[in-house]
Amino acid sequence: MHEERRSVSEAITSRRATRAFLPDPVPRATLKRILEIAARTPSASNIQPWHVDVLPGATRDRLVSAITTRFDAGDFGEEEYQYYPDPWFEPYLSLRRETGWGLYGALGIARHEKERMRAQHRRNFLFFDAPVGLIFSIDRELPVGSWLDFGMFLQSLMIAARAFDLDTCPQQAFAAYHEVIREVLGLSDARKVICGMALGKADVSNPANTFRTGRISPEQFANFHDCTTRRRLKTGSLEPFILIFTDLRCAAHRHVVVCRKLDGLPQDGMGFAIRARDIFEQPSGPELRVGLELFA
Ligand SMILES: Cc1cc2nc3c(=O)[nH]c(=O)nc-3n(C[C@H](O)[C@H](O)[C@H](O)COP(=O)(O)O)c2cc1C
């Protein structure tokens, strides 16, 4: 076991969903230490609602075999809890598509290649060949608040793994096969299967691991109250100018507009804010919150 020192920010930002692993085994002592660190996660009233089944060997293989047999027979299972919105709606739909196509693009899977997409989805149930599989479950009587605690625990575990230069992929895909999981692991009916996780050392040469996801920026998801966010502009540079506005809930939705006229120009150098709807008609759809960037 070799525990590295990493800065917290480096551990967080170097974590990514890893979808191909090397076969190198992870020592039991390392797994135990990672769980010990993750167990320092806070939970309201310190009730620590997490339960983990750690599968580094034969049980992992039995689970893989049981689930893939079902999958190959066209049984795609059914989740006990709803993870995704139904139906999908914006901006989440676009973000989801961006992620899906990004991954398939890295793997060279074209949009019409449904079989290859299915094969990629199937790799979830091999834990992406990771040497260790983890299954997370929660007492089904616990309400949604405990799922907050559990989510933090999952992140702690993934970050703790980085201290050992190990990689992970959280896998909600497993939730659909809760019955098989319960049977193979002998899990009580009193538990709900939340998700699985692959853990091991990333195979960096595999194209699945070349895909990088983006993030929306704090300016887009945070509202900084009581701060001056207005931009200062020189009126002389304002005609014509380019206005880029962003749907604050979805970085993928950027609109670029060349503006020729701006009513109510501010005094030279004066701070001001513009609402895009004052200037031009918005695209159809739900009202956009706008963030502005102005370029002369
Ligand atoms: C709770 C949870 C469940 C997830 N389930 C899956 C999954 O079943 N299969 C998969 O390939 N990725 C899964 N992911 C990975 C996400 O797609 C990934 O975290 C997201 O696209 C951001 O990319 P990054 O983790 O590389 O930053 C899951 C992530 C989370 C947080």
The ligand as an SDF file (V2000), in Angstrom:
LIG
                    3D

 31 33  0  0  0  0  0  0  0  0999 V2000
  -24.0760    8.4860   -9.4830 C   0  0  0  0  0  0  0  0  0  0  0  0
  -23.4180    8.3410  -10.8280 C   0  0  0  0  0  0  0  0  0  0  0  0
  -23.7590    7.2760  -11.6310 C   0  0  0  0  0  0  0  0  0  0  0  0
  -23.1190    7.0870  -12.8690 C   0  0  0  0  0  0  0  0  0  0  0  0
  -23.4100    5.9850  -13.6160 N   0  0  0  0  0  0  0  0  0  0  0  0
  -22.6860    5.7100  -14.7140 C   0  0  0  0  0  0  0  0  0  0  0  0
  -22.8810    4.4870  -15.4130 C   0  0  0  0  0  0  0  0  0  0  0  0
  -23.7290    3.6640  -15.0620 O   0  0  0  0  0  0  0  0  0  0  0  0
  -22.0710    4.2300  -16.4750 N   0  0  0  0  0  0  0  0  0  0  0  0
  -21.1120    5.1130  -16.8980 C   0  0  0  0  0  0  0  0  0  0  0  0
  -20.4170    4.8150  -17.8720 O   0  0  0  0  0  0  0  0  0  0  0  0
  -20.9150    6.3020  -16.2620 N   0  0  0  0  0  0  0  0  0  0  0  0
  -21.6610    6.6080  -15.1740 C   0  0  0  0  0  0  0  0  0  0  0  0
  -21.4360    7.7730  -14.4710 N   0  0  0  0  0  0  0  0  0  0  0  0
  -20.3550    8.6560  -14.8920 C   0  0  0  0  0  0  0  0  0  0  0  0
  -20.8550    9.9880  -15.4470 C   0  0  0  0  0  0  0  0  0  0  0  0
  -21.2730    9.8330  -16.7690 O   0  0  0  0  0  0  0  0  0  0  0  0
  -19.6710   10.9640  -15.3570 C   0  0  0  0  0  0  0  0  0  0  0  0
  -19.3410   11.1440  -14.0000 O   0  0  0  0  0  0  0  0  0  0  0  0
  -20.0090   12.3370  -15.9570 C   0  0  0  0  0  0  0  0  0  0  0  0
  -20.2080   12.2210  -17.3360 O   0  0  0  0  0  0  0  0  0  0  0  0
  -18.9090   13.3560  -15.6850 C   0  0  0  0  0  0  0  0  0  0  0  0
  -17.6760   12.8960  -16.1880 O   0  0  0  0  0  0  0  0  0  0  0  0
  -16.3870   12.7280  -15.2550 P   0  0  0  0  0  0  0  0  0  0  0  0
  -16.7910   11.8100  -14.1260 O   0  0  0  0  0  0  0  0  0  0  0  0
  -15.3410   12.0770  -16.1400 O   0  0  0  0  0  0  0  0  0  0  0  0
  -16.0020   14.0570  -14.7460 O   0  0  0  0  0  0  0  0  0  0  0  0
  -22.1240    8.0010  -13.2810 C   0  0  0  0  0  0  0  0  0  0  0  0
  -21.8250    9.1090  -12.4740 C   0  0  0  0  0  0  0  0  0  0  0  0
  -22.4640    9.2760  -11.2660 C   0  0  0  0  0  0  0  0  0  0  0  0
  -22.1020   10.4500  -10.3990 C   0  0  0  0  0  0  0  0  0  0  0  0
  1  2  1  0
  2  3  1  0
  2 30  2  0
  3  4  2  0
  4  5  1  0
  4 28  1  0
  5  6  2  0
  6  7  1  0
  6 13  1  0
  7  8  2  0
  7  9  1  0
  9 10  1  0
 10 11  2  0
 10 12  1  0
 12 13  2  0
 13 14  1  0
 14 15  1  0
 14 28  1  0
 15 16  1  0
 16 17  1  0
 16 18  1  0
 18 19  1  0
 18 20  1  0
 20 21  1  0
 20 22  1  0
 22 23  1  0
 23 24  1  0
 24 25  2  0
 24 26  1  0
 24 27  1  0
 28 29  2  0
 29 30  1  0
 30 31  1  0
M  END
$$$$
